[in-house]
Amino acid sequence: MKRCCILLLAAMSAFAVQAQDIDARASLMGSEMNDFDSFINDADREFTSFLRNPWKQFDAAPPVEARVKPEPPKPPVYDGTGDGKPVEINVSVKPEPMPRLEPEGVSLDDMGEPDRVGDVQSQPSVVSRKPGSTVSLSLFGVEVSVDNRLKGKCRLRSLDPDGVADAYEELSRTDFAPLLADMSAARTAMHLNDWGMVVLVRKVAKAFCEDHNTEVVMSQFLLNQLGLSARMARRADNGRMMLFVATGCQVYGKPYTTRDGINYYDLDDNAACRFFMFDGDYGDKVRPVSMSLKQIPRLVSGYKTCTRSNSKGDISVTVNVNESLMQYYASMPQCDYRIYTTAATDSVTSKALLKALSAAIEGMEEAEAANRLIDFVQTAFHYATDEEQFGYEKPFFMEETFFYPSCDCEDRAVLYSFLVRNLLGLDVVLLDYPEHIATAVAFHGDVRGDYVMYKGRRYTVCDPTYIGASIGTCMPQFRNVEAKVM
């Protein structure tokens, strides 16, 4: 695996101004440092006062499971029978159709040649720094160097409110601005979303602290400075510190607590517990962590070459998948399906995929092309449930469908919707049944088959897991079952 070294100076505020609130804060260095310190001190002084008040007892809500009933153990095979009469599937929860998202940096009108491995991953700048002034961390295969002035600065004399407040207050009095600038520059250089920053914060805290409890306090402090919402807590049974992180979307499989209408998730555990938590937050200076991927993280690593061919053998697609990006995806908790369907894609993978399949459907009408694409998705990938492959529910981002040996119904639905949106330019929705996920496509022409209605438009059922079934064919057991439209 290739590695690239990012040695980042606090003075690199030119990078920092590009990455939301933390970047604006970290750029206020030099002649504006006094104003920056004053701002931080005022905010942290108020937060510390919240910590000193008695912490209240709460019970975490148990994890919400995305799928209450198990998925089909095997993909059903279409036997060619049926009454031939199209049916309208009853639906509920009707959001806007998913947008057509082009792969990052790709114009579908001029796709050109697929990117070669290494073309889009240039080496970041390397800047010298005084020896011993930084700590190097490995973040998804990238070596990141950050200022080490906070190393060993978080000390807990006790776990009562005053002890935690004292530790937090001590951190707020340190010279932490260079560390924030380094983290901000890493964010810009690596194209990290909010989740990437949460991972970076936890790695910094682990490197700088001697135990788990101080890691939680430092993580809370750094997330506050980065403008990301989190709340510390203390377990009632063993006194161990906890960190609940607010997210901008539904997170599944993790216990949570709701404060002021916002869900805060315990991302370290899977079981709910009783805990004590302070009353207060960093106010309007923080916001929930966005799990959306509007751009792909810039990670330099090895690539895995993956080939998938349909059962007829007339379509074969070979793509390269960034292994560090797979680590990044694997680190994320299970989120709402829209996070996966609207995510940007790695152009190394997506350009090769779209170019190969564009050639396979060249000159075809919409319906014929959609059938060609659904045959590829139905038969080119081995089926296995998430429970079989991972032991837990794990929806895939588009690239993961090629990376892992097997995929299930929602993964095929995400891939097919990506192909239809980007190759045919059509609106797609996901149909979420109690035990299954399929897609429905809004064709421009009159396409016969099972369908759902949304805002007066007809969306034809297209099931990438119903092997051999053409577009417009719903699995028999779901023809009279209400589906949720996503």
C-alpha positions as CSV (number, residue, x, y, z in Angstrom):
1,M,0.0,0.0,0.0
2,K,1.3,3.4,-1.0
3,R,1.5,6.0,1.7
4,C,1.9,9.8,1.3
5,C,3.1,12.0,4.1
6,I,1.2,15.1,5.0
7,L,3.3,17.4,7.2
8,L,1.0,20.4,7.9
9,L,1.9,23.7,9.5
10,A,-0.4,25.8,11.6
11,A,0.5,28.7,9.3
12,M,-1.2,27.0,6.4
13,S,-4.5,28.9,6.9
14,A,-4.8,29.3,3.2
15,F,-6.1,25.7,3.2
16,A,-8.2,26.2,6.2
17,V,-10.5,28.9,4.9
18,Q,-12.0,26.4,2.5
19,A,-13.5,24.0,5.0
20,Q,-16.5,25.4,6.9
21,D,-16.4,26.9,10.4
22,I,-13.3,25.3,11.7
23,D,-11.3,26.6,8.7
24,A,-12.5,30.1,9.4
25,R,-11.5,29.8,13.0
26,A,-8.1,28.3,12.3
27,S,-7.3,31.0,9.8
28,L,-7.6,33.7,12.4
29,M,-3.9,33.4,13.3
30,G,-1.1,35.9,13.2
31,S,-2.3,39.4,13.8
32,E,-5.8,38.2,14.7
33,M,-4.7,35.6,17.2
34,N,-5.8,37.6,20.2
35,D,-9.4,37.9,18.9
36,F,-9.4,34.2,18.2
37,D,-8.3,33.3,21.7
38,S,-10.9,35.6,23.2
39,F,-13.6,34.0,21.1
40,I,-12.6,30.5,22.1
41,N,-12.2,31.4,25.8
42,D,-15.7,32.9,26.0
43,A,-17.3,29.9,24.4
44,D,-15.4,27.4,26.5
45,R,-15.9,29.3,29.7
46,E,-19.7,29.0,29.3
47,F,-19.3,25.3,28.3
48,T,-17.2,24.6,31.4
49,S,-19.9,26.1,33.6
50,F,-22.4,23.6,32.2
51,L,-20.0,20.8,33.1
52,R,-19.8,21.9,36.7
53,N,-23.5,21.6,37.3
54,P,-24.9,18.3,38.5
55,W,-25.2,15.7,35.6
56,K,-28.6,14.2,35.1
57,Q,-29.4,10.5,34.8
58,F,-30.8,9.2,31.5
59,D,-31.4,5.9,29.8
60,A,-30.1,5.5,26.3
61,A,-32.7,4.5,23.7
62,P,-32.0,1.0,22.2
63,P,-30.6,0.9,18.7
64,V,-33.0,1.3,15.8
65,E,-32.6,-1.6,13.3
66,A,-32.9,-0.8,9.6
67,R,-34.4,-4.2,8.8
68,V,-36.8,-5.7,11.2
69,K,-37.3,-8.8,9.1
70,P,-34.5,-10.8,7.5
71,E,-33.6,-10.4,3.8
72,P,-34.3,-13.3,1.4
73,P,-31.6,-16.0,2.0
74,K,-31.3,-16.5,-1.8
75,P,-32.3,-14.3,-4.7
76,P,-35.5,-15.6,-6.3
77,V,-35.4,-16.6,-10.0
78,Y,-38.1,-15.5,-12.4
79,D,-39.9,-18.5,-13.9
80,G,-41.7,-16.6,-16.7
81,T,-45.2,-17.1,-15.3
82,G,-47.7,-14.5,-14.1
83,D,-51.1,-13.1,-15.2
84,G,-49.3,-10.4,-17.2
85,K,-51.6,-7.7,-15.8
86,P,-49.6,-4.7,-14.4
87,V,-50.4,-3.7,-10.8
88,E,-49.9,-0.5,-9.0
89,I,-47.9,-1.0,-5.8
90,N,-49.2,0.8,-2.8
91,V,-46.5,3.2,-1.3
92,S,-46.0,5.5,1.6
93,V,-43.4,8.1,2.6
94,K,-42.9,9.8,-0.8
95,P,-39.8,12.0,-0.8
96,E,-38.3,13.8,-3.8
97,P,-36.7,11.4,-6.3
98,M,-33.0,10.9,-6.0
99,P,-30.9,13.4,-7.9
100,R,-28.7,12.4,-10.8
101,L,-25.2,12.6,-9.4
102,E,-22.2,12.6,-11.7
103,P,-19.1,10.9,-10.6
104,E,-16.7,13.4,-9.0
105,G,-14.9,15.3,-11.7
106,V,-16.7,13.5,-14.5
107,S,-18.8,15.0,-17.3
108,L,-21.1,12.3,-18.6
109,D,-21.3,14.2,-21.9
110,D,-17.5,13.8,-22.4
111,M,-16.5,10.8,-20.3
112,G,-13.2,10.3,-22.2
113,E,-10.9,7.5,-21.2
114,P,-11.2,6.0,-17.8
115,D,-8.8,7.4,-15.2
116,R,-5.8,5.3,-14.6
117,V,-4.8,4.3,-11.1
118,G,-2.8,7.2,-9.7
119,D,-4.1,9.9,-12.2
120,V,-6.4,11.5,-9.7
121,Q,-4.3,10.9,-6.6
122,S,-1.5,13.5,-6.7
123,Q,1.1,13.8,-3.9
124,P,0.2,16.6,-1.3
125,S,2.7,19.2,-0.5
126,V,5.4,18.2,2.0
127,V,6.6,21.0,4.4
128,S,9.5,20.7,6.8
129,R,8.9,21.3,10.5
130,K,11.0,21.4,13.6
131,P,11.8,17.9,14.8
132,G,9.7,16.7,17.7
133,S,7.0,19.3,17.3
134,T,4.5,17.0,15.7
135,V,2.9,13.6,16.1
136,S,2.3,11.4,13.0
137,L,-0.9,9.5,12.7
138,S,-2.1,7.1,10.1
139,L,-5.5,8.1,8.8
140,F,-6.9,5.6,6.3
141,G,-3.4,4.9,4.9
142,V,-2.4,8.5,4.8
143,E,0.3,9.8,7.3
144,V,-0.9,13.0,8.9
145,S,1.4,15.1,11.1
146,V,-0.3,17.4,13.7
147,D,1.1,19.8,16.3
148,N,1.7,17.9,19.6
149,R,1.3,20.7,22.1
150,L,-1.8,19.1,23.6
151,K,-0.1,15.7,24.2
152,G,-0.4,14.8,27.9
153,K,-2.4,18.0,28.6
154,C,-5.7,16.3,29.4
155,R,-5.7,15.1,33.1
156,L,-8.6,13.9,35.1
157,R,-8.3,14.1,38.9
158,S,-11.8,12.6,39.2
159,L,-14.8,11.7,37.2
160,D,-17.2,14.0,39.1
161,P,-18.5,17.1,37.3
162,D,-15.8,19.3,38.7
163,G,-13.1,16.9,37.8
164,V,-14.3,16.7,34.2
165,A,-14.8,20.5,34.1
166,D,-11.2,21.1,35.4
167,A,-9.8,18.8,32.7
168,Y,-11.8,20.6,30.0
169,E,-10.8,24.0,31.3
170,E,-7.2,23.1,31.3
171,L,-7.4,22.2,27.6
172,S,-9.1,25.5,26.8
173,R,-6.1,27.3,28.3
174,T,-3.6,25.6,26.1
175,D,-2.2,26.8,22.8
176,F,-4.4,24.6,20.7
177,A,-4.8,26.8,17.6
178,P,-1.8,25.2,15.8
179,L,-3.4,21.8,16.2
180,L,-6.7,23.0,14.9
181,A,-5.0,24.5,11.9
182,D,-3.2,21.3,11.2
183,M,-6.4,19.3,11.4
184,S,-8.2,21.9,9.2
185,A,-5.5,21.7,6.6
186,A,-5.7,17.9,6.7
187,R,-9.4,18.2,6.1
188,T,-8.9,20.3,3.0
189,A,-5.9,18.3,1.6
190,M,-7.7,15.0,2.1
191,H,-11.3,16.1,1.2
192,L,-12.6,14.8,4.5
193,N,-16.3,15.1,5.3
194,D,-17.5,15.6,8.9
195,W,-17.2,11.9,9.6
196,G,-13.6,11.9,8.5
197,M,-13.0,14.7,11.0
198,V,-14.6,12.7,13.8
199,V,-12.3,9.8,13.1
200,L,-9.3,12.2,13.0
201,V,-10.3,13.7,16.4
202,R,-10.5,10.3,17.9
203,K,-7.1,9.3,16.6
204,V,-5.6,12.6,17.9
205,A,-7.2,12.0,21.3
206,K,-5.9,8.5,21.5
207,A,-2.4,9.6,20.6
208,F,-2.4,12.4,23.1
209,C,-4.1,10.8,26.1
210,E,-3.1,8.0,28.5
211,D,-6.5,6.4,28.9
212,H,-10.0,6.1,27.5
213,N,-11.7,8.6,29.9
214,T,-9.2,11.5,29.0
215,E,-9.6,10.6,25.3
216,V,-13.4,11.3,25.6
217,V,-12.8,14.7,27.3
218,M,-10.2,15.7,24.6
219,S,-12.5,14.5,21.8
220,Q,-15.3,16.6,23.3
221,F,-13.0,19.6,23.4
222,L,-11.7,19.2,19.8
223,L,-15.1,18.5,18.3
224,N,-16.4,21.7,20.0
225,Q,-13.6,23.7,18.4
226,L,-14.3,22.1,15.0
227,G,-17.9,23.1,15.3
228,L,-19.3,19.5,15.5
229,S,-21.9,18.6,18.1
230,A,-21.1,15.9,20.7
231,R,-21.9,15.4,24.4
232,M,-19.9,13.6,27.0
233,A,-21.5,11.2,29.5
234,R,-20.6,8.8,32.3
235,R,-22.0,5.3,32.5
236,A,-24.0,4.7,35.6
237,D,-22.8,1.1,36.1
238,N,-19.0,1.4,35.9
239,G,-18.3,5.2,35.6
240,R,-16.6,4.8,32.2
241,M,-16.8,8.0,30.1
242,M,-18.9,8.0,26.9
243,L,-19.1,10.2,23.9
244,F,-22.4,10.7,22.1
245,V,-22.1,12.3,18.6
246,A,-25.0,14.2,17.0
247,T,-25.5,13.2,13.3
248,G,-27.5,14.9,10.6
249,C,-29.2,11.6,9.5
250,Q,-30.6,8.4,11.0
251,V,-27.9,6.0,12.3
252,Y,-28.9,2.4,12.8
253,G,-27.6,-0.2,15.2
254,K,-26.3,2.3,17.8
255,P,-27.9,3.4,21.1
256,Y,-28.8,7.0,21.3
257,T,-30.2,9.8,23.3
258,T,-32.3,12.7,22.1
259,R,-31.5,16.2,23.5
260,D,-33.3,19.3,22.3
261,G,-34.8,17.4,19.4
262,I,-31.4,16.1,18.1
263,N,-30.3,12.4,18.2
264,Y,-26.8,11.8,19.8
265,Y,-25.4,8.4,19.1
266,D,-23.0,6.2,21.2
267,L,-20.8,5.0,18.3
268,D,-18.6,2.9,20.5
269,D,-21.2,0.4,21.8
270,N,-24.2,-1.5,20.5
271,A,-26.2,-1.9,23.7
272,A,-28.1,0.8,25.5
273,C,-27.2,1.7,29.1
274,R,-28.0,4.1,31.8
275,F,-25.7,7.1,32.1
276,F,-25.2,10.6,33.5
277,M,-24.9,13.6,31.2
278,F,-24.5,17.4,31.7
279,D,-27.2,19.8,30.7
280,G,-25.9,22.2,28.1
281,D,-24.0,22.3,24.8
282,Y,-21.7,24.6,22.8
283,G,-24.7,26.5,21.5
284,D,-25.0,27.7,17.9
285,K,-21.3,27.2,17.4
286,V,-21.7,23.5,16.7
287,R,-23.9,21.5,14.3
288,P,-24.7,17.8,13.8
289,V,-22.1,15.7,12.0
290,S,-22.9,15.4,8.3
291,M,-22.4,11.8,7.0
292,S,-22.9,12.9,3.4
293,L,-20.1,12.4,1.0
294,K,-20.3,15.3,-1.5
295,Q,-16.7,14.6,-2.6
296,I,-14.6,11.5,-2.3
297,P,-11.8,11.5,0.4
298,R,-8.4,12.0,-1.2
299,L,-6.7,8.8,-0.2
300,V,-3.5,7.4,-1.8
301,S,-3.4,3.6,-1.5
302,G,-3.3,0.3,-3.3
303,Y,-6.0,-0.6,-5.7
304,K,-7.9,-3.9,-6.1
305,T,-8.8,-4.9,-9.6
306,C,-12.2,-6.4,-9.8
307,T,-14.0,-7.9,-12.8
308,R,-17.7,-8.8,-13.0
309,S,-19.4,-10.4,-16.0
310,N,-23.1,-11.2,-16.6
311,S,-24.3,-14.8,-17.0
312,K,-24.6,-14.5,-20.7
313,G,-21.0,-13.5,-20.9
314,D,-21.6,-10.6,-23.3
315,I,-20.9,-7.9,-20.7
316,S,-17.7,-7.8,-18.7
317,V,-16.6,-4.8,-16.5
318,T,-13.2,-4.4,-14.9
319,V,-12.7,-1.6,-12.4
320,N,-10.0,-0.6,-9.9
321,V,-11.2,0.0,-6.4
322,N,-9.3,2.2,-3.8
323,E,-8.6,0.0,-0.8
324,S,-8.2,2.9,1.6
325,L,-11.6,4.3,0.5
326,M,-13.0,0.9,1.5
327,Q,-11.5,1.4,4.9
328,Y,-13.1,4.8,5.1
329,Y,-16.5,3.4,4.2
330,A,-16.1,0.5,6.6
331,S,-15.5,3.0,9.5
332,M,-18.9,4.6,9.0
333,P,-21.9,3.5,11.1
334,Q,-24.9,2.3,9.1
335,C,-26.8,5.3,8.0
336,D,-30.0,6.2,6.2
337,Y,-30.0,4.8,2.6
338,R,-29.9,8.2,1.1
339,I,-26.3,8.6,2.3
340,Y,-25.4,5.7,0.0
341,T,-27.5,6.6,-3.0
342,T,-26.5,10.3,-3.2
343,A,-22.8,9.8,-2.4
344,A,-20.1,11.0,-4.8
345,T,-18.1,8.2,-6.4
346,D,-14.4,7.6,-7.0
347,S,-13.8,8.5,-10.7
348,V,-11.2,5.8,-11.1
349,T,-13.9,3.2,-10.5
350,S,-17.0,5.0,-11.9
351,K,-15.5,6.2,-15.2
352,A,-14.4,2.7,-16.1
353,L,-17.8,1.2,-15.1
354,L,-19.8,3.8,-17.0
355,K,-17.6,3.6,-20.1
356,A,-17.9,-0.1,-20.3
357,L,-21.7,-0.2,-19.8
358,S,-22.3,2.8,-22.0
359,A,-20.8,0.8,-24.9
360,A,-23.0,-2.1,-23.9
361,I,-26.2,-0.1,-24.3
362,E,-25.2,2.1,-27.2
363,G,-28.0,2.9,-29.6
364,M,-30.7,1.3,-27.4
365,E,-34.0,2.8,-26.4
366,E,-34.6,3.5,-22.7
367,A,-36.5,0.3,-21.9
368,E,-34.1,-1.9,-23.8
369,A,-31.1,-0.3,-22.2
370,A,-32.7,-0.5,-18.7
371,N,-33.2,-4.2,-19.2
372,R,-29.6,-4.7,-20.4
373,L,-28.4,-2.9,-17.2
374,I,-30.7,-4.9,-14.9
375,D,-29.5,-8.2,-16.4
376,F,-25.9,-7.1,-15.6
377,V,-26.7,-6.2,-12.0
378,Q,-28.8,-9.3,-11.5
379,T,-26.3,-11.9,-12.8
380,A,-22.8,-10.4,-12.5
381,F,-22.7,-10.4,-8.7
382,H,-22.9,-13.2,-6.1
383,Y,-25.7,-12.8,-3.7
384,A,-25.3,-13.2,0.1
385,T,-27.1,-11.5,3.0
386,D,-25.2,-9.1,5.2
387,E,-25.6,-11.5,8.1
388,E,-23.9,-14.2,6.1
389,Q,-21.0,-12.0,4.9
390,F,-20.4,-9.7,7.8
391,G,-22.6,-10.8,10.7
392,Y,-24.4,-7.4,10.8
393,E,-26.3,-5.1,8.4
394,K,-24.0,-3.2,6.1
395,P,-25.3,-1.3,3.1
396,F,-22.8,-0.7,0.4
397,F,-21.6,2.4,-1.4
398,M,-21.4,1.8,-5.1
399,E,-17.7,0.9,-5.2
400,E,-18.1,-1.6,-2.4
401,T,-20.4,-3.8,-4.5
402,F,-17.3,-4.6,-6.7
403,F,-14.8,-4.8,-3.8
404,Y,-16.6,-7.4,-1.7
405,P,-17.2,-11.0,-2.8
406,S,-21.0,-10.8,-2.4
407,C,-23.9,-8.2,-2.2
408,D,-27.5,-8.2,-1.2
409,C,-30.7,-6.5,-2.4
410,E,-30.1,-3.0,-1.2
411,D,-26.6,-3.0,-2.6
412,R,-27.9,-4.0,-6.0
413,A,-30.6,-1.4,-5.8
414,V,-27.9,1.3,-5.0
415,L,-25.8,0.2,-8.0
416,Y,-28.7,0.0,-10.4
417,S,-30.0,3.4,-9.5
418,F,-26.5,4.8,-10.0
419,L,-26.3,3.3,-13.5
420,V,-29.8,4.4,-14.5
421,R,-29.4,7.9,-13.3
422,N,-26.0,8.4,-14.9
423,L,-26.3,6.4,-18.1
424,L,-30.0,7.0,-18.9
425,G,-30.6,10.3,-17.0
426,L,-33.8,9.0,-15.4
427,D,-35.2,9.6,-12.0
428,V,-35.1,6.6,-9.6
429,V,-36.6,5.8,-6.3
430,L,-35.9,2.9,-3.9
431,L,-38.8,0.7,-2.8
432,D,-38.3,-0.5,0.7
433,Y,-40.4,-3.6,1.5
434,P,-40.4,-5.3,5.0
435,E,-37.9,-7.9,3.7
436,H,-36.5,-6.5,0.5
437,I,-35.4,-3.4,-1.4
438,A,-36.0,-2.8,-5.1
439,T,-36.0,0.2,-7.4
440,A,-38.6,2.0,-9.6
441,V,-37.7,4.2,-12.6
442,A,-39.6,7.1,-14.2
443,F,-39.2,6.3,-17.9
444,H,-40.0,8.9,-20.5
445,G,-41.9,6.5,-22.7
446,D,-44.8,4.2,-22.0
447,V,-43.3,1.1,-20.3
448,R,-45.7,-1.7,-19.4
449,G,-45.3,-3.4,-16.1
450,D,-45.9,-3.1,-12.3
451,Y,-45.5,0.4,-11.1
452,V,-45.9,3.0,-8.3
453,M,-47.3,6.5,-8.7
454,Y,-45.4,9.5,-7.4
455,K,-46.6,13.1,-8.0
456,G,-48.6,12.1,-11.0
457,R,-45.6,10.2,-12.6
458,R,-45.4,6.5,-13.2
459,Y,-42.3,4.8,-11.8
460,T,-41.9,1.3,-13.2
461,V,-40.7,-1.4,-10.8
462,C,-37.2,-2.6,-11.6
463,D,-35.8,-5.4,-9.3
464,P,-32.1,-6.0,-9.5
465,T,-32.4,-9.0,-7.3
466,Y,-35.2,-10.8,-9.1
467,I,-33.0,-12.9,-11.4
468,G,-34.1,-13.0,-15.0
469,A,-37.0,-10.6,-14.4
470,S,-37.2,-7.8,-16.9
471,I,-38.2,-4.2,-15.9
472,G,-41.8,-3.9,-14.8
473,T,-41.8,-7.2,-12.9
474,C,-42.4,-7.2,-9.2
475,M,-41.7,-10.3,-7.1
476,P,-45.1,-12.0,-6.6
477,Q,-44.9,-11.9,-2.8
478,F,-44.6,-8.1,-2.9
479,R,-47.3,-7.2,-5.5
480,N,-49.8,-6.6,-2.7
481,V,-47.4,-5.3,0.0
482,E,-47.1,-1.6,0.7
483,A,-43.6,-0.3,0.1
484,K,-41.9,2.8,1.4
485,V,-40.5,5.1,-1.2
486,M,-37.0,6.3,-0.5
